[in-house]
């Protein structure tokens, strides 16, 4: 009797210390074949020796990179992908009017358009598998706070896109999960530029608080480990959830 084909999942943003890396190991522990991806594959060496994990370069801002990843997965699976997890993201912490607009657009290019681009590229394989799209949004998109206007609005856009996609995919037998992530202890704040405010900033008096938030210090007491977040998210995905699920520290606030 032929063996049952192993289910497959591709995850974006799997650099060490992040939620994507924890998601990769958790899915692999459940017997799936994992395509773990990142802009820089040298940042995924923690996954290189784990059975059932294939490392792929994937820059969510680069169409050529996305196309190459699609071809690599197609060659491995024959044209199907059971789960696509759009996890890659970046943060910017700064008063809205003090934020350079190129930096603001960069947040949307990664957090929103990256999700859209990767989803559109892999959609034929997920639909062929009658699989599931998993898009990681954030409580920041619905529970608003100062200093994160562009991060929050990009995650709100992900939520809206993901929920609309869910309605459109339903007649095709494809699920769409929107993971409303709470506070998770990851390295997302490491790549934040130093949030020194201009001398003429109207919020110069809040410089200490802005730095505190940019370093992730303000959120730390409320957070959970990437492993705890991944365990809950993977349980929901493999358990057949559809629509919004709330995971991570403070998730109950959603």
Beta strands, then each sheet from edge to edge (+ up, - down):
strand 1: 8-11
strand 2: 33-38
strand 3: 53-57
strand 4: 83-86
strand 5: 132-138
strand 6: 175-181
strand 7: 184-185
strand 8: 224-225
strand 9: 243-247
sheet 1: 3+ 2+ 1+ 4+ 5+ 6+ 9+
sheet 2: 7+ 8+
end
